[in-house]
Amino acid sequence: MIEYLPLFGFVFVGLFSPGPNVIMLTASGARFGFQRTIPHVLGVVLGVGIVAAVTGIGIGALITAQPALAIVLKTIAAFWILWMAVNLWRADPAKAKTTDKPFTLVQAILFQWINPKLWAVALSATAYVALLAPIEQAMTLGATFSTLNLGVCLFWATAGSLLSYLLTNPAAWRVFMRIMALALAGFSVLVFL
C-alpha cells in the first residue's frame, strides 16, 4: 500500500484542483442543494473510475495515438462544456428550485468520457502503475480514482450547498453562477491547449 502513496497524492491533487467537475459540482450544490446533487456526485465518481480503468488497459494511449480522434473528442468536449457554461450563465434563481434540474447519474458518467482534465490526469497516472499488468493497472487506477474522487466530490458539493446560504440575494446568486459559468467557459478553450 505504501508504494501507492505517490499515486494517491497525484490523483488527489489532480481531481481536487479546479476543473469542469469541481465547478459543476460546486455550482450544482449551490443551485440545487446537496441532496439533489447526489446523483451528479455518484455519476462523477463512477465515470471517473471507468475512464481511469480504461486508461489503464490502453484506451487512453490509443486515443492519444490517433490525432484525428483526439481532435474530435476535444471539439465535442469544448462544445459540451461551453453549452453547460451558457446554461449556468442564464440560470435563474427562481427556477433553480422548480424547473431546472441537476445532472443525472448517467449524464455525469457520460460527461467523464469527454472531460479533458480527467483524461490528462488519468494518462499521467499510468506512469505510477506502469510495471503492473494491464488488468492490474485498470483495477488499481479505477479503484484509486473512484475512491479518492468520492471525497473530492462530496467536498465540492457540500461547499456549494453551504455557499447557497450566502447567496440568498438574487443578484449575489447570479454573480456566483456567472463566475462559475466564466470559469467553465475558460475550460472549453483550454481543451485545445
C-alpha positions as a Markdown table, in Angstrom:
| # | Residue | x | y | z |
|---|---|---|---|---|
| 1 | Met | 0.0 | 0.0 | 0.0 |
| 2 | Ile | 2.8 | 2.4 | 0.8 |
| 3 | Glu | 4.2 | 2.1 | -2.7 |
| 4 | Tyr | 1.0 | 3.7 | -4.0 |
| 5 | Leu | 1.2 | 6.8 | -1.9 |
| 6 | Pro | 2.7 | 8.9 | -4.7 |
| 7 | Leu | -0.2 | 7.7 | -7.0 |
| 8 | Phe | -2.7 | 8.6 | -4.3 |
| 9 | Gly | -1.2 | 12.1 | -3.9 |
| 10 | Phe | -1.0 | 12.8 | -7.6 |
| 11 | Val | -4.6 | 11.6 | -8.2 |
| 12 | Phe | -6.0 | 13.6 | -5.3 |
| 13 | Val | -4.4 | 16.8 | -6.3 |
| 14 | Gly | -5.4 | 16.2 | -10.0 |
| 15 | Leu | -9.1 | 15.6 | -9.0 |
| 16 | Phe | -9.3 | 18.2 | -6.2 |
| 17 | Ser | -7.9 | 21.1 | -8.2 |
| 18 | Pro | -10.4 | 23.2 | -10.2 |
| 19 | Gly | -11.7 | 21.7 | -13.4 |
| 20 | Pro | -15.1 | 21.1 | -15.0 |
| 21 | Asn | -16.3 | 18.6 | -12.4 |
| 22 | Val | -15.3 | 20.8 | -9.5 |
| 23 | Ile | -17.0 | 23.8 | -11.0 |
| 24 | Met | -20.2 | 21.9 | -11.9 |
| 25 | Leu | -20.5 | 20.2 | -8.6 |
| 26 | Thr | -19.9 | 23.4 | -6.6 |
| 27 | Ala | -22.5 | 25.2 | -8.8 |
| 28 | Ser | -24.9 | 22.3 | -8.5 |
| 29 | Gly | -24.6 | 22.2 | -4.7 |
| 30 | Ala | -25.3 | 26.0 | -4.6 |
| 31 | Arg | -28.1 | 25.8 | -7.1 |
| 32 | Phe | -29.9 | 22.6 | -6.1 |
| 33 | Gly | -28.6 | 21.8 | -2.6 |
| 34 | Phe | -26.6 | 18.8 | -1.5 |
| 35 | Gln | -29.3 | 16.1 | -1.6 |
| 36 | Arg | -30.4 | 16.9 | -5.2 |
| 37 | Thr | -26.7 | 16.9 | -6.3 |
| 38 | Ile | -26.0 | 13.3 | -5.0 |
| 39 | Pro | -26.8 | 11.6 | -8.4 |
| 40 | His | -24.3 | 14.0 | -10.0 |
| 41 | Val | -21.7 | 13.2 | -7.4 |
| 42 | Leu | -22.2 | 9.4 | -7.9 |
| 43 | Gly | -22.1 | 9.8 | -11.6 |
| 44 | Val | -18.8 | 11.6 | -11.5 |
| 45 | Val | -17.3 | 9.0 | -9.1 |
| 46 | Leu | -18.4 | 6.1 | -11.3 |
| 47 | Gly | -17.4 | 7.8 | -14.6 |
| 48 | Val | -14.0 | 8.9 | -13.3 |
| 49 | Gly | -13.3 | 5.3 | -12.2 |
| 50 | Ile | -14.4 | 3.9 | -15.5 |
| 51 | Val | -12.2 | 6.3 | -17.5 |
| 52 | Ala | -9.2 | 5.7 | -15.3 |
| 53 | Ala | -9.7 | 1.9 | -15.6 |
| 54 | Val | -9.9 | 2.0 | -19.4 |
| 55 | Thr | -6.9 | 4.2 | -19.5 |
| 56 | Gly | -5.0 | 1.5 | -17.6 |
| 57 | Ile | -5.8 | -1.1 | -20.2 |
| 58 | Gly | -4.6 | 1.1 | -23.0 |
| 59 | Ile | -7.6 | 3.0 | -24.4 |
| 60 | Gly | -6.1 | 6.4 | -23.4 |
| 61 | Ala | -2.9 | 5.6 | -25.3 |
| 62 | Leu | -4.9 | 4.6 | -28.3 |
| 63 | Ile | -6.8 | 8.0 | -28.2 |
| 64 | Thr | -3.6 | 10.0 | -27.9 |
| 65 | Ala | -2.1 | 8.0 | -30.8 |
| 66 | Gln | -4.9 | 8.9 | -33.1 |
| 67 | Pro | -4.7 | 12.7 | -33.6 |
| 68 | Ala | -8.0 | 12.9 | -35.6 |
| 69 | Leu | -9.9 | 11.1 | -32.8 |
| 70 | Ala | -8.3 | 13.3 | -30.2 |
| 71 | Ile | -9.4 | 16.4 | -32.1 |
| 72 | Val | -13.0 | 15.1 | -32.4 |
| 73 | Leu | -13.1 | 14.4 | -28.7 |
| 74 | Lys | -11.7 | 17.8 | -27.8 |
| 75 | Thr | -14.2 | 19.5 | -30.1 |
| 76 | Ile | -17.1 | 17.6 | -28.5 |
| 77 | Ala | -15.8 | 18.4 | -25.1 |
| 78 | Ala | -15.3 | 22.1 | -25.8 |
| 79 | Phe | -18.9 | 22.5 | -27.1 |
| 80 | Trp | -20.4 | 20.5 | -24.3 |
| 81 | Ile | -18.5 | 22.4 | -21.6 |
| 82 | Leu | -19.5 | 25.7 | -23.4 |
| 83 | Trp | -23.1 | 24.6 | -23.5 |
| 84 | Met | -23.0 | 23.9 | -19.7 |
| 85 | Ala | -21.4 | 27.3 | -19.2 |
| 86 | Val | -24.2 | 29.1 | -21.1 |
| 87 | Asn | -26.8 | 27.3 | -19.0 |
| 88 | Leu | -25.1 | 28.4 | -15.8 |
| 89 | Trp | -24.8 | 32.0 | -17.2 |
| 90 | Arg | -28.6 | 32.0 | -17.9 |
| 91 | Ala | -29.5 | 30.3 | -14.7 |
| 92 | Asp | -32.4 | 31.9 | -12.8 |
| 93 | Pro | -32.5 | 31.7 | -9.0 |
| 94 | Ala | -36.3 | 31.4 | -9.1 |
| 95 | Lys | -36.1 | 28.3 | -11.5 |
| 96 | Ala | -33.3 | 26.5 | -9.5 |
| 97 | Lys | -35.8 | 25.0 | -7.1 |
| 98 | Thr | -38.7 | 24.4 | -9.6 |
| 99 | Thr | -37.9 | 23.7 | -13.3 |
| 100 | Asp | -34.1 | 23.5 | -13.5 |
| 101 | Lys | -32.6 | 20.0 | -12.9 |
| 102 | Pro | -29.2 | 18.9 | -11.8 |
| 103 | Phe | -27.1 | 16.4 | -13.8 |
| 104 | Thr | -28.4 | 12.9 | -13.6 |
| 105 | Leu | -26.2 | 9.9 | -12.7 |
| 106 | Val | -26.0 | 8.9 | -16.4 |
| 107 | Gln | -25.2 | 12.5 | -17.6 |
| 108 | Ala | -22.4 | 12.8 | -15.1 |
| 109 | Ile | -21.0 | 9.4 | -16.1 |
| 110 | Leu | -21.1 | 10.3 | -19.8 |
| 111 | Phe | -19.5 | 13.7 | -19.3 |
| 112 | Gln | -16.4 | 12.0 | -18.0 |
| 113 | Trp | -15.7 | 10.5 | -21.4 |
| 114 | Ile | -15.1 | 13.9 | -22.8 |
| 115 | Asn | -13.7 | 15.6 | -19.7 |
| 116 | Pro | -10.2 | 16.7 | -20.9 |
| 117 | Lys | -8.8 | 17.3 | -17.4 |
| 118 | Leu | -9.7 | 13.8 | -16.3 |
| 119 | Trp | -8.1 | 12.2 | -19.4 |
| 120 | Ala | -4.9 | 14.3 | -18.7 |
| 121 | Val | -4.8 | 13.1 | -15.1 |
| 122 | Ala | -5.6 | 9.5 | -15.9 |
| 123 | Leu | -3.0 | 9.3 | -18.7 |
| 124 | Ser | -0.3 | 10.8 | -16.4 |
| 125 | Ala | -1.3 | 8.5 | -13.5 |
| 126 | Thr | -0.5 | 5.4 | -15.7 |
| 127 | Ala | 3.2 | 6.2 | -15.1 |
| 128 | Tyr | 2.7 | 5.3 | -11.4 |
| 129 | Val | 1.4 | 1.8 | -12.3 |
| 130 | Ala | 3.5 | 1.1 | -15.5 |
| 131 | Leu | 5.1 | -2.0 | -14.1 |
| 132 | Leu | 1.7 | -3.7 | -13.5 |
| 133 | Ala | -0.1 | -5.9 | -16.0 |
| 134 | Pro | -2.9 | -4.0 | -17.9 |
| 135 | Ile | -5.7 | -5.6 | -15.9 |
| 136 | Glu | -4.0 | -4.7 | -12.6 |
| 137 | Gln | -3.4 | -1.2 | -13.9 |
| 138 | Ala | -7.1 | -0.9 | -14.7 |
| 139 | Met | -8.2 | -2.1 | -11.4 |
| 140 | Thr | -5.7 | 0.0 | -9.4 |
| 141 | Leu | -6.4 | 3.2 | -11.4 |
| 142 | Gly | -10.2 | 2.7 | -11.4 |
| 143 | Ala | -10.3 | 2.0 | -7.6 |
| 144 | Thr | -7.9 | 4.8 | -6.8 |
| 145 | Phe | -9.7 | 7.4 | -8.9 |
| 146 | Ser | -13.2 | 6.4 | -7.7 |
| 147 | Thr | -12.3 | 6.2 | -4.0 |
| 148 | Leu | -10.4 | 9.5 | -3.8 |
| 149 | Asn | -12.9 | 11.2 | -6.1 |
| 150 | Leu | -15.8 | 10.3 | -3.8 |
| 151 | Gly | -14.3 | 12.5 | -1.0 |
| 152 | Val | -13.5 | 15.2 | -3.5 |
| 153 | Cys | -17.0 | 15.3 | -5.0 |
| 154 | Leu | -18.6 | 15.3 | -1.6 |
| 155 | Phe | -16.4 | 18.2 | -0.5 |
| 156 | Trp | -17.2 | 20.4 | -3.5 |
| 157 | Ala | -21.0 | 19.6 | -3.5 |
| 158 | Thr | -21.1 | 20.4 | 0.2 |
| 159 | Ala | -19.1 | 23.6 | -0.3 |
| 160 | Gly | -21.6 | 24.7 | -3.0 |
| 161 | Ser | -24.6 | 23.8 | -0.8 |
| 162 | Leu | -23.1 | 25.9 | 2.0 |
| 163 | Leu | -22.5 | 28.8 | -0.3 |
| 164 | Ser | -26.2 | 28.8 | -1.0 |
| 165 | Tyr | -26.7 | 30.2 | 2.5 |
| 166 | Leu | -24.7 | 33.3 | 1.4 |
| 167 | Leu | -26.5 | 33.5 | -2.0 |
| 168 | Thr | -30.0 | 34.4 | -0.7 |
| 169 | Asn | -29.9 | 37.7 | -2.7 |
| 170 | Pro | -30.8 | 37.0 | -6.4 |
| 171 | Ala | -28.1 | 39.4 | -7.5 |
| 172 | Ala | -25.4 | 37.6 | -5.5 |
| 173 | Trp | -26.7 | 34.3 | -6.8 |
| 174 | Arg | -26.4 | 35.5 | -10.4 |
| 175 | Val | -22.9 | 36.8 | -9.8 |
| 176 | Phe | -21.8 | 33.5 | -8.4 |
| 177 | Met | -23.4 | 31.5 | -11.2 |
| 178 | Arg | -21.8 | 33.8 | -13.8 |
| 179 | Ile | -18.4 | 33.4 | -12.2 |
| 180 | Met | -18.8 | 29.6 | -12.4 |
| 181 | Ala | -20.0 | 30.0 | -16.0 |
| 182 | Leu | -17.0 | 32.0 | -17.0 |
| 183 | Ala | -14.6 | 29.5 | -15.3 |
| 184 | Leu | -16.3 | 26.7 | -17.1 |
| 185 | Ala | -16.2 | 28.6 | -20.4 |
| 186 | Gly | -12.5 | 29.0 | -19.8 |
| 187 | Phe | -12.1 | 25.3 | -19.7 |
| 188 | Ser | -13.8 | 25.0 | -23.1 |
| 189 | Val | -10.8 | 26.9 | -24.5 |
| 190 | Leu | -8.2 | 25.1 | -22.5 |
| 191 | Val | -9.3 | 21.8 | -24.1 |
| 192 | Phe | -7.3 | 22.7 | -27.2 |
| 193 | Leu | -4.1 | 23.6 | -25.4 |
